[in-house]
Amino acid sequence: MLGPLDYFIWILSFALEVFVVVYSLSRRQFARYLTLNLYMLGLAMYTVGCFYFINTYGLSSLAYRYFYYYFDSLLTVLLYFSVFGLYQHVFEEMHASKYVRAASLMLLSGTAIVSFLIVRQSQDHLTSRFVVQLSQNLYFVGLVLTYVLWGAVMKLRETRTRVIQLVLALGIHFSAYSATYALRNMFPDLVLVRTVLPPLVGTWLPFAWACTLWRIPEEARLATARLAATHAR
Amino acid sequence: MMFAAIIFVISMYLFLQFFVSYCRLQVAAGRRVDLSEAAREATGIHEGQGVSGEEFLRLRRLVELCPETETDTYKLGAIRAYHAFLGVVRILCGPVMPAAAAWASNERSGCAYYAAVALDARIANTRRMLESDLLA
């Protein structure tokens, strides 16, 4: 049964997702951050879909569970494109977009092939435990990609505050989800990782991106050397 | 089970790295903002004078007295967590790694200044709200 807090988080997430897209459109930045905006659109559709499935079939129904996990897996793959979109921003001046595109296509093909093989092997027991494992692995791959991107940001001394903040928010999102799913895999009955953490972590990315696009101007600059977690002054 | 445990440990380690970097970005951005006269009066921070990390809780309480602005609550929550994390780092590293403890103290003072900047924004927001109420 969903409480008022669940509905509040839900509405807040949806409002932030729509805000990111509408704000980008109004500032003519939709194409510049195309993959990020497409992901936010997908996320907004997912939020509406979840609401529809809960209202129609109920929170504990199998239909809702399948929709929740499989759409989430698809969105994670869509989020990979956002990561590659950010790679293109970071490598913009090096004119390496064709290499980034090739790498993204290779990764997508690899993910599709591995997922297909896993699903074919496990088609007799496509249980919620299986989808939790799949989500955990997909988020972990996203985390590794984002960490490599963060390494590139630091190495190339990227100074655009907006790009830095978008990458860091993405890193927090992937690492928090990956840890949550891993914990859930280890302790399937833990209430914290089943009902409390996922909606909170889910709100983080739309919130952080909305703040970044709204509050940080495109021309804002900051020295990355000041940001490394291990850097001591 | 083993694989999940490894993923959990790596994810938590990277989460901490991203979280610390994100908070440092916010604190660094906050340091670039000059406080208004009203905020200086309210906080007792004088121009050119640094803020101690210990002031953070007092400043946060002052921030909570003002009506919220649109997006600062989430960020203040993150900075609060960062401040607490730095407190742990300072205590744990103090005896063995003085440089890390000094870094943590410096960052904590940045967190306190961030709270003062947030207070400044809330004071300005409250003023705007009052002015629009008076004009209406």
Interface residues (C-beta under 8 A of the other chain):
Chain A: Q133 Q136 N137 F140 L143 Y147 W150 T161 I164 Q165 L168 A169 G171 I172 S175 A176 S178 A179 A182 L183 N185 M186 F207 A210 C211 W214 R215 L222 R226 L227 A228 A229 T230 A232 R233
Chain B: M1 A4 A5 I7 F8 I10 S11 M12 L14 F15 L16 Q17 F18 F19 V20 S21 Y22 R24 L25 A28 A29 T71 Y74 K75 A99 A100 A102 W103 N106
